[in-house]
Amino acid sequence: MKKFILSSAFLLGAYFFSNAQEIKIINYENNTVDYGTIDKGSDGKRIIKIQNVGDKPLIISNIRTSCGCTVPQWTNEPIAPGKKGEITVTYNTSIAGKFNRKITILSNDINESSFIVKVEGTVINPETPAAANP
């Protein structure tokens, strides 16, 4: 009887872990939003396309940023299995210089409930000669 209960619990646990939701970034390599070199004051908005590659709904509960210069927006609706969603990230391009920030996507992803995406690039002042830009 103990063997039956243990094997049933194992199979049930395996079922729950094999059937899960999982987030995947589909339009940026290495989970990095690379702005490259952009002009000061230019549009700092980027769209991160994500996909639920699991077989249960994916729910993004929150997105945290490493500073107030990066603002995320996302849908509160669950992303169905196999479907795609978007996260809009807006970086404040009013300050010239190199930047390297992180956003942390909090979700019900069974493997990574805290998924980190890097946001990096360089903002240059187009009015300043190239040698003076960092």
Secondary structure, DSSP 8 states (H G I E B T S, - for coil): -HHHHHHHHHHHHHHHHHS---EEE-SSGGGEEEEEEEETTS--EEEEEEEE-SSS-B-EEEEEESSTTEEEEE--S-B-TT-EEEEEEEE-TTS-EEEEEEEEEEE--SS-SEEEEEEEEEEE-TTS-GGG--
